[in-house]
Amino acid sequence: MIRRNPLKLLFYLCLAIVVALVGYKVYLNFFKQDFEALHSEQVERIHQRTPPGSGIRFAVVGNINNSVGIFERRFIPTLNQAGVDFLVSSGNAVSGGGEDKYRALYGTLSHLDIPYLLTFGPHEYENFGSFRFYDHFGPHFYSVRAGNTRLIFLDSTGKTPWRWQIRWLRDLLAHDTSNAHILFIGHPLLQPETPALFDDEDDYLQPPAFREELLQLIREQGIDLVFSANLSLFDEQVVDGTPYVTTGGAGGLVLNTEDSFYHYVDVRVSPDGDVSYQMERLEVGQHPVWKRLESLWFFVYSLFYTGYLNFILIVSVFLALTIKLYQVIFIGKDYYPDYDLDPTPWLEKPLRVTMFTNNYLPFIGGVPISIERLRRGLEHLGDSTQIVAPRYRDQPSHEDAVVRVPSLLAMGEKREFRLANIFLARIRKQVRAFRPDVIHLHHPFWLGSLGLFMARQLRIPAIYTYHTRLEHYAHFVPLPGMLFRNLISHALIKRFANRCDGVIVPTYSTEEYLRMIGVTTPTFVQPTGIEYERFQAVKPADVEALRKKLGLSNEKVFISVARLSNEKNIDFMIEAIDRLRQESDVPFRFLMIGDGHQRDRLQKKIDSLELGSHFTLVGAVQPEEMALWYNLGDAFLFASKSETQGMVILEAMSAGLPVVAVRSSGIEDVVRDGLNGYKTPENQARWIEKAQRLLEDDKLRTELSDKARAFAEDYSIEQFARAVRGIYATSLAAREKRNKTSS
């Protein structure tokens, strides 16, 4: 029986709730049936309930603020039973002008049994809400006649020019025959008698000229009653016989004090135009002990979109964070390897290994050569291998152990980089038929991702070899270089490596990099093997024949091996060799072995410097011939900073070549300064100095040559294959132990 971690299940449940609620929010915004011109419908309902000449009774609220906890659950049931004809919001019915806020308000108001009208206030206006108010409800300023009363709504937000509104209001009142006139405007005209908490000038009607003109017009025309909102309190003042009422107690930040409390205003107008009103207080959260705490609670509660939905959304996010923090802080972790694992049962039997790679022979590169050496080493030990790789035009006609995948896209000047068709069902079918014990991944994307998927399906270990520093390949990616280098490449490697059962790295400096970016998967340091014996078997006569073929006489020969691409830093070496020939009298030739999309550009640079007699682009050399070319050299020069292991450097050392290289993660562990070569910063003067020493000092070069050959002897293919096989067996033992623990 499989046991599941309840804390982990709760964490994913929280994430599922968040995803569901976000999806629901998207549904409300983009898929739910739209609503428009609601005021036109509400006015018709009001006319039916208040025929001309009749008296009216209605309720006024302010600062609803989308409050489900207060308005929908406390106010609406009260108003539905209060016997009023309709409801008026004096401003701030929404908590913001966003589309979701308007839809939430629409859902809240749908619970009313009576019609309603809204004043266009500051919250309706913010966050581009003005056009939403216009579409969903109606104009920003307007008037309605109910019974024998004229209800007038003004825009206090500045959206509508105030002078235009004053002119419109004068004309309206000059021709209106209603017995009573009641004005609604979102911002108060007067400051309350008791100072409001945290208020400022913008909380009141602006600009001052608008306020003065409106006060004068109200005085001249004898407006019977003025309502405003925007402050979370109740305040009434009479100026020149006109009551000014600020009502902001339908939600929002209500403090439950003598001035700030939950309330609405019950307004009655007789057929003759006599206006009276009564403030109705709602007792909400008035327990003497919890009075203050509940006011804050309802304020927070009222902020959540559609009340409980935003509440659940925010609580779920915080709960997920809390669980994650709990796991980080309180759950003990064992960062040491499990030394109780017993890989012996798997070491004593043949293993079946499937490898996934985005490039392979006949493509010449460090990764294909490394894979080929591992394949031969494993098969020599009695294991069976299967390689899933792209198809190439000049590939061998018979390959029993290779699954070739046709390409969707080929990139590069010579179409050397291929995007294999990972969607073919036959790949998965052939891998299943092979029945691998382990899947070995050589790239963290594309075919590597397919291999990881297959390992999960087959429930076998996935081992990943970190060959390549992706951040140095930003120029191949159609994204901003810094974005790819600093974010995507590191995040990709971290995520991929942490989903595998083990990671093989060639050097300790590479292991340190993976730990720094957050890789927690067990990591094994294992350099790629080299064919050491082949380099010792080269015949001097063959070397001399190659020298004659290349037209070499008494020159010293520098060798370098790299793909002709930006990340290999070939320009650095061309410029350095140009300076070296001017600073040394010793004749020499630099042979650059390798091919790539930058070849033509680099050749033009060599020609422009008239460097052809010193610097030669040899082109690609078949792997079986490389030992001969290495033995042709006197020293090995290198400037790439994208290496993870420097396999070509170990090969050069196998041929007795001391090395001069630019410091990088792949160089640091194989070049021992002053022992088998030199490593320098990416500084041409320093690099040239070391190359010149090897060029001119025969005794020093011979000493370093002997030590380089001795150093490389420990990196044979046989030792490499045995070590990787041990990693496979350890990972198989770890997986079996996990399965037993969870069953």
CORDA-V791130 format. One record per run of one state. SS is the DSSP state (helix for helix, strand for strand, loop for the rest). FROM is the first residue (numbers start at 0). LEN is the number of residues. If there is no record, write none. Layout:
ss:SS from:FROM len:LEN
ss:SS from:FROM len:LEN
This chain:
ss:loop from:0 len:5
ss:helix from:5 len:25
ss:loop from:30 len:7
ss:helix from:37 len:12
ss:loop from:49 len:6
ss:strand from:55 len:6
ss:loop from:61 len:6
ss:helix from:67 len:13
ss:loop from:80 len:5
ss:strand from:85 len:4
ss:loop from:89 len:9
ss:helix from:98 len:11
ss:loop from:109 len:5
ss:strand from:114 len:4
ss:loop from:118 len:3
ss:helix from:121 len:4
ss:loop from:125 len:3
ss:helix from:128 len:8
ss:loop from:136 len:5
ss:strand from:141 len:5
ss:loop from:146 len:2
ss:strand from:148 len:6
ss:loop from:154 len:7
ss:helix from:161 len:14
ss:loop from:175 len:4
ss:strand from:179 len:6
ss:loop from:185 len:2
ss:strand from:187 len:1
ss:loop from:188 len:12
ss:helix from:200 len:3
ss:strand from:203 len:1
ss:loop from:204 len:3
ss:helix from:207 len:14
ss:loop from:221 len:3
ss:strand from:224 len:4
ss:loop from:228 len:5
ss:strand from:233 len:6
ss:loop from:239 len:2
ss:strand from:241 len:6
ss:loop from:247 len:15
ss:strand from:262 len:7
ss:loop from:269 len:5
ss:strand from:274 len:7
ss:loop from:281 len:9
ss:helix from:290 len:13
ss:loop from:303 len:4
ss:helix from:307 len:23
ss:loop from:330 len:13
ss:helix from:343 len:4
ss:loop from:347 len:4
ss:strand from:351 len:5
ss:loop from:356 len:9
ss:helix from:365 len:15
ss:loop from:380 len:3
ss:strand from:383 len:7
ss:loop from:390 len:11
ss:strand from:401 len:4
ss:loop from:405 len:1
ss:strand from:406 len:5
ss:loop from:411 len:5
ss:strand from:416 len:4
ss:loop from:420 len:4
ss:helix from:424 len:10
ss:loop from:434 len:3
ss:strand from:437 len:4
ss:loop from:441 len:5
ss:helix from:446 len:12
ss:loop from:458 len:2
ss:strand from:460 len:5
ss:loop from:465 len:2
ss:strand from:467 len:1
ss:loop from:468 len:1
ss:helix from:469 len:7
ss:loop from:476 len:4
ss:helix from:480 len:18
ss:loop from:498 len:3
ss:strand from:501 len:4
ss:loop from:505 len:2
ss:helix from:507 len:9
ss:loop from:516 len:6
ss:strand from:522 len:3
ss:loop from:525 len:4
ss:strand from:529 len:1
ss:loop from:530 len:1
ss:helix from:531 len:5
ss:loop from:536 len:3
ss:helix from:539 len:10
ss:loop from:549 len:6
ss:strand from:555 len:6
ss:loop from:561 len:4
ss:helix from:565 len:3
ss:loop from:568 len:1
ss:helix from:569 len:14
ss:loop from:583 len:4
ss:strand from:587 len:7
ss:loop from:594 len:4
ss:helix from:598 len:10
ss:loop from:608 len:6
ss:strand from:614 len:5
ss:loop from:619 len:3
ss:helix from:622 len:10
ss:loop from:632 len:2
ss:strand from:634 len:4
ss:loop from:638 len:4
ss:strand from:642 len:1
ss:loop from:643 len:3
ss:helix from:646 len:8
ss:loop from:654 len:3
ss:strand from:657 len:5
ss:loop from:662 len:2
ss:helix from:664 len:4
ss:loop from:668 len:4
ss:strand from:672 len:1
ss:loop from:673 len:3
ss:strand from:676 len:4
ss:loop from:680 len:3
ss:helix from:683 len:13
ss:loop from:696 len:1
ss:helix from:697 len:15
ss:loop from:712 len:3
ss:strand from:715 len:1
ss:helix from:716 len:26
ss:loop from:742 len:1
